[in-house]
Amino acid sequence: MASDTRRETVDLLVVGASVGGLVAAITAADQGLRAIVLERGKEPGGTARMAPERIAAAGTAHQQAAGVSDSSAAFCRDWLAAVQSHVAPELVTALVEQSAPLVEWLESRCALPLTLAARYAAPGHSAPRLHLPGEVGGADLVEALPRVAHRVNRVGTRFGTTADRLLRDADGKLCGVVVKFGRKEQELLGPVLLACGGFVGSDALVTEHCPEVAALPFIGADGPMGEGLRLGALAGAQTARLAAVRITPLFALPTNHTVTAPLLDLGAMLVNQLGRRFVNETLDPLVIAKAVRAQPGKMAYVMFDERIVTAARDADPYFGRVVLPRAARHASLLADLGRQFGMPDDALPATVATYNEQRSGSGDPFGRVGGPTLSEPYHAIRVTAVRRRTVGGLVVDHAGRVLDANGTPIAGLYATGGAAIGLAGDGPKGALEGTDALVALGLGRLAALDVVARRAAVTAATAAEPAAAAPDPPA
């Protein structure tokens, strides 16, 4: 059956209805441009729905109201110190300068309230600057942005539509994409923003680029499959750090929430289905993750007490509002808590008693040194280890423009979110909390503003041409 090929020209083509892609579409539309969002799945938001999506921002009204002293310069210093030489300083600066306006825009334009974790300066941050969207984090962000986009006449969202390949004009310049929906094809002309995530959902690509974490699964519906990487390669895009992947040993089951609160750092312990410890909880996350997957059922239980709950809530409001009530179980007696998970009756009491003795200095067989003891009431969450997101991707500049192998911007091609390279250093300490969300949302906003500026420049130049070419009036 012959395909039905049609052509349509728009001002901005957004591949992927991620939160970053939606921010770009709304921003462009508010400036008078027409945007089309292409989404291969059935729902917007990508993986943000089950994540806290904390936004790191400096100089916000929330910080001022809470008496927090902070500045864009301090945020830049913190970020650059964490990433070292992995990220261009001008890109960090552009995103930091967008952070406070982004928070204000989400609240005023999208009617999305944000809460500052005012009593917690996350590791690597010199001031409290994590802003949590709504009451339930990413789920509220995913609800707010599509709602706004739906009400803007100049934004069209097309679900079940795949960006198949890039289009080039007669001069070889990128000019749009060919999309598929069912057996039909359509040519869409205009600047392209790749907002379709990384490749963490693709077992084949993870095995190719980061085999060290290939044994860890990705859990989540319709995960990022490398569409942005594939389309960027077609344009000759430069890529970097494809071997870097974020993982977590604390992925809550069956709710599928990532436990982002620093439970292990606060003194929580891990036990298996038999109620026994099996690892030093202060080791590298990948070591802990592999140990968790080696346990019966490829899962474990993170155990903590009320002291840790209080500290975790201050550090991560999302944990207190969402993860704790949905994923955790609690009991005053350890035997009762163990029964809720099907553990032997005497397992947890014996394990916790030994753990507390070892905190007093009798020596830990797994090598954990010091730390507080656990006391009633007790809490526990069933967890497994998974891969969360890829760090590597397409290299972009301070306007979100994708760069080629020579470091030159590819005209008409932008990237954000997981499709773009992550702005983090090596190891857990190189990833500042809140910067992933800022990169996704901020790059989307910067890309849209660049498209708006370039369109305005073309319009101004076109308007000036007739006047310049007009003959002199007769004397």
MISE-788357 format. One record per residue (C-alpha): residue in one letter; x, y, z. Coordinates in steps of 0.1 Angstrom, whole numbers, padded with zeros to 4 digits, always signed. Example, Ala and Ser with C-alpha at 12.3 -4.5 7.8 and 13.67 -1.06 7.14 Angstrom:
a+0123-0045+0078/s+0137-0011+0071/
//
This chain:
m+0000+0000+0000/a+0015+0034-0010/s+0022+0058+0018/d+0003+0090+0020/t+0030+0117+0020/r+0020+0153+0029/r+0039+0184+0038/e+0033+0209+0066/t+0054+0238+0078/v+0055+0249+0114/d+0078+0271+0135/l+0090+0244+0159/l+0089+0206+0158/v+0093+0190+0192/v+0101+0153+0191/g+0089+0139+0225/a+0061+0152+0248/s+0086+0152+0278/v+0084+0180+0303/g+0113+0198+0286/g+0096+0195+0252/l+0063+0208+0265/v+0081+0238+0281/a+0096+0246+0247/a+0063+0243+0229/i+0045+0266+0253/t+0073+0291+0254/a+0074+0293+0216/a+0037+0295+0213/d+0035+0324+0238/q+0059+0343+0215/g+0035+0338+0186/l+0051+0307+0170/r+0033+0275+0160/a+0046+0243+0176/i+0038+0206+0170/v+0047+0181+0197/l+0053+0145+0184/e+0049+0117+0209/r+0053+0080+0200/g+0035+0069+0232/k+0000+0075+0245/e+0008+0099+0273/p+0029+0130+0279/g+0056+0134+0305/g+0080+0105+0299/t+0096+0092+0331/a+0090+0124+0351/r+0056+0112+0363/m+0072+0088+0389/a+0101+0111+0399/p+0104+0140+0423/e+0116+0164+0395/r+0132+0188+0421/i+0144+0219+0404/a+0176+0235+0416/a+0173+0273+0413/a+0191+0303+0428/g+0178+0338+0436/t+0141+0328+0437/a+0113+0345+0456/h+0110+0313+0477/q+0146+0316+0489/q+0141+0352+0497/a+0110+0345+0517/a+0127+0318+0536/g+0157+0340+0544/v+0181+0319+0522/s+0211+0339+0509/d+0220+0326+0475/s+0230+0339+0440/s+0235+0327+0405/a+0273+0331+0409/a+0273+0308+0439/f+0252+0282+0421/c+0276+0283+0391/r+0306+0278+0414/d+0289+0248+0430/w+0279+0232+0397/l+0313+0237+0380/a+0331+0224+0411/a+0310+0192+0409/v+0313+0186+0371/q+0349+0197+0369/s+0359+0197+0332/h+0329+0177+0318/v+0306+0207+0311/a+0312+0240+0292/p+0310+0269+0317/e+0288+0290+0294/l+0262+0262+0293/v+0261+0260+0331/t+0258+0298+0333/a+0230+0300+0308/l+0210+0274+0327/v+0216+0289+0361/e+0205+0323+0348/q+0173+0306+0336/s+0166+0289+0369/a+0148+0316+0388/p+0128+0328+0358/l+0119+0292+0352/v+0105+0288+0387/e+0085+0320+0384/w+0072+0309+0349/l+0060+0275+0362/e+0041+0292+0390/s+0027+0322+0370/r+0022+0307+0336/c+0014+0271+0345/a-0003+0277+0379/l+0020+0251+0394/p+0030+0259+0430/l+0066+0251+0440/t+0079+0244+0475/l+0115+0251+0486/a+0132+0225+0508/a+0144+0254+0530/r+0161+0234+0557/y+0182+0213+0534/a+0213+0222+0513/a+0217+0191+0492/p+0253+0176+0488/g+0274+0199+0466/h+0250+0229+0470/s+0262+0257+0493/a+0226+0268+0500/p+0191+0253+0500/r+0179+0256+0464/l+0158+0225+0456/h+0122+0235+0445/l+0096+0207+0445/p+0067+0211+0420/g+0032+0207+0435/e+0024+0182+0462/v+0036+0151+0444/g+0066+0163+0424/g+0069+0151+0388/a+0033+0139+0386/d+0021+0175+0392/l+0045+0188+0366/v+0033+0162+0341/e-0003+0173+0348/a+0003+0210+0346/l+0023+0213+0314/p+0000+0193+0291/r-0029+0212+0305/v-0014+0245+0295/a-0003+0232+0261/h-0038+0219+0254/r-0052+0254+0260/v-0028+0272+0236/n-0041+0272+0201/r-0006+0274+0186/v+0005+0241+0202/g-0006+0208+0187/t+0002+0174+0203/r+0001+0143+0182/f+0003+0110+0201/g+0012+0076+0185/t+0035+0094+0161/t+0071+0084+0155/a+0098+0107+0141/d+0112+0083+0115/r+0140+0103+0099/l+0153+0138+0094/l+0147+0159+0063/r+0172+0179+0043/d+0166+0205+0017/a+0183+0208-0017/d+0214+0223-0001/g+0217+0195+0023/k+0206+0215+0053/l+0183+0200+0079/c+0148+0213+0074/g+0124+0190+0093/v+0114+0154+0100/v+0094+0126+0084/v+0069+0112+0108/k+0049+0079+0107/f+0015+0072+0121/g+0002+0038+0112/r+0011+0032+0076/k+0011+0068+0067/e+0039+0093+0065/q+0041+0131+0067/e+0068+0156+0061/l+0070+0183+0087/l+0092+0213+0080/g+0108+0235+0106/p+0134+0236+0134/v+0136+0203+0153/l+0139+0200+0191/l+0148+0164+0203/a+0131+0160+0236/c+0126+0123+0235/g+0148+0111+0263/g+0180+0090+0264/f+0184+0053+0259/v+0181+0038+0294/g+0151+0017+0283/s+0170+0000+0255/d+0188-0031+0266/a+0207-0033+0234/l+0221+0003+0236/v+0229+0000+0273/t+0248-0032+0266/e+0267-0016+0238/h+0276+0016+0256/c+0276+0008+0293/p+0279-0029+0298/e+0287-0025+0335/v+0251-0018+0343/a+0234-0039+0316/a+0224-0065+0342/l+0203-0040+0360/p+0168-0036+0345/f+0149-0005+0336/i+0114-0006+0351/g+0088+0017+0337/a+0063+0018+0309/d+0075+0031+0275/g+0110+0040+0286/p+0135+0061+0265/m+0148+0039+0237/g+0174+0061+0221/e+0153+0079+0195/g+0172+0111+0201/l+0205+0094+0197/r+0194+0078+0165/l+0181+0110+0149/g+0211+0130+0161/a+0234+0105+0144/l+0216+0110+0112/a+0225+0147+0114/g+0261+0141+0122/a+0258+0152+0158/q+0286+0150+0183/t+0280+0126+0213/a+0298+0123+0246/r+0298+0102+0278/l+0276+0074+0264/a+0290+0050+0290/a+0277+0070+0320/v+0244+0058+0335/r+0226+0067+0367/i+0214+0038+0388/t+0197+0033+0421/p+0198+0004+0446/l+0166+0018+0462/f+0137+0015+0437/a+0105+0010+0457/l+0083-0020+0448/p+0055-0023+0438/t+0050+0015+0435/n+0079+0021+0412/h+0092+0052+0430/t+0129+0060+0432/v+0138+0065+0469/t+0158+0097+0465/a+0160+0106+0502/p+0194+0098+0517/l+0182+0070+0539/l+0214+0050+0538/d+0235+0080+0546/l+0212+0087+0576/g+0218+0052+0590/a+0193+0030+0574/m+0202-0007+0568/l+0195-0032+0541/v+0182-0067+0547/n+0171-0096+0524/q+0140-0118+0524/l+0155-0138+0553/g+0158-0106+0574/r+0196-0106+0572/r+0220-0079+0562/f+0242-0086+0532/v+0262-0055+0523/n+0280-0024+0537/e+0253+0003+0531/t+0279+0030+0527/l+0296+0016+0496/d+0293+0029+0460/p+0257+0027+0448/l+0266+0003+0419/v+0282-0021+0444/i+0251-0020+0466/a+0228-0023+0435/k+0246-0055+0424/a+0244-0069+0459/v+0206-0062+0460/r+0201-0080+0427/a+0220-0110+0440/q+0196-0115+0469/p+0166-0139+0468/g+0139-0125+0445/k+0165-0099+0433/m+0152-0075+0460/a+0158-0063+0495/y+0143-0041+0522/v+0156-0008+0534/m+0149-0004+0571/f+0149+0028+0591/d+0134+0044+0622/e+0114+0076+0631/r+0146+0097+0635/i+0156+0089+0599/v+0120+0096+0587/t+0122+0131+0602/a+0156+0139+0587/a+0146+0124+0553/r+0114+0146+0552/d+0135+0177+0557/a+0160+0166+0530/d+0133+0155+0505/p+0097+0166+0509/y+0088+0143+0480/f+0098+0113+0502/g+0075+0124+0530/r+0046+0133+0507/v+0047+0105+0482/v+0071+0076+0488/l+0067+0071+0525/p+0028+0068+0526/r+0027+0048+0494/a+0056+0024+0496/a+0066+0020+0533/r+0052-0002+0560/h+0057+0004+0597/a+0053-0013+0631/s+0064-0008+0667/l+0077-0044+0670/l+0103-0058+0646/a+0086-0092+0645/d+0054-0075+0633/l+0072-0056+0606/g+0089-0088+0594/r+0056-0106+0592/q+0043-0079+0568/f+0070-0089+0544/g+0069-0127+0550/m+0102-0129+0569/p+0110-0155+0596/d+0095-0143+0630/d+0128-0139+0648/a+0149-0127+0619/l+0146-0089+0621/p+0148-0087+0660/a+0181-0106+0659/t+0195-0086+0629/v+0187-0052+0644/a+0200-0062+0678/t+0233-0072+0662/y+0234-0041+0640/n+0229-0018+0670/e+0257-0036+0689/q+0280-0031+0660/r+0272+0006+0659/s+0286+0008+0695/g+0320-0004+0683/s+0320-0042+0684/g+0329-0043+0646/d+0307-0047+0615/p+0314-0078+0594/f+0305-0058+0563/g+0328-0030+0571/r+0303-0002+0580/v+0319+0022+0604/g+0300+0040+0631/g+0265+0055+0628/p+0234+0058+0650/t+0214+0028+0662/l+0178+0020+0652/s+0149+0023+0676/e+0111+0018+0675/p+0089+0025+0657/y+0104+0009+0626/h+0098+0014+0589/a+0107-0006+0558/i+0104-0004+0520/r+0108-0033+0496/v+0133-0022+0469/t+0152-0035+0440/a+0181-0020+0419/v+0175-0005+0385/r+0190+0018+0360/r+0174+0053+0361/r+0187+0074+0332/t+0216+0078+0308/v+0240+0107+0313/g+0255+0107+0278/g+0239+0121+0247/l+0240+0148+0221/v+0264+0176+0228/v+0247+0210+0229/d+0257+0247+0234/h+0243+0273+0257/a+0212+0277+0235/g+0204+0240+0233/r+0217+0238+0197/v+0232+0204+0188/l+0268+0205+0178/d+0285+0185+0151/a+0318+0167+0153/n+0337+0200+0148/g+0318+0217+0176/t+0297+0238+0152/p+0259+0242+0158/i+0238+0221+0134/a+0213+0246+0120/g+0178+0238+0129/l+0185+0211+0154/y+0182+0213+0192/a+0181+0188+0221/t+0170+0188+0257/g+0165+0163+0286/g+0178+0128+0282/a+0185+0134+0245/a+0212+0159+0254/i+0243+0152+0274/g+0238+0154+0311/l+0256+0181+0331/a+0272+0160+0357/g+0307+0149+0367/d+0320+0114+0374/g+0305+0094+0403/p+0276+0101+0426/k+0292+0133+0440/g+0293+0148+0405/a+0255+0148+0401/l+0240+0178+0419/e+0204+0172+0430/g+0179+0192+0410/t+0201+0199+0380/d+0186+0171+0359/a+0152+0188+0360/l+0168+0222+0355/v+0186+0209+0324/a+0155+0194+0309/l+0132+0223+0315/g+0159+0250+0311/l+0173+0237+0278/g+0138+0234+0264/r+0131+0270+0273/l+0165+0282+0259/a+0160+0263+0227/a+0125+0278+0222/l+0138+0313+0229/d+0166+0308+0203/v+0141+0297+0177/v+0120+0328+0185/a+0150+0351+0182/r+0161+0336+0149/r+0126+0338+0134/a+0124+0375+0145/a+0157+0382+0128/v+0146+0366+0096/t+0114+0385+0096/a+0132+0418+0103/a+0157+0411+0075/t+0129+0402+0050/a+0110+0433+0059/a+0140+0454+0053/e+0148+0440+0018/p+0121+0458-0002/a+0131+0492+0012/a+0168+0486+0005/a+0161+0475-0031/a+0136+0502-0039/p+0147+0528-0065/d+0152+0564-0055/p+0120+0585-0059/p+0119+0608-0089/a+0132+0643-0083/
//
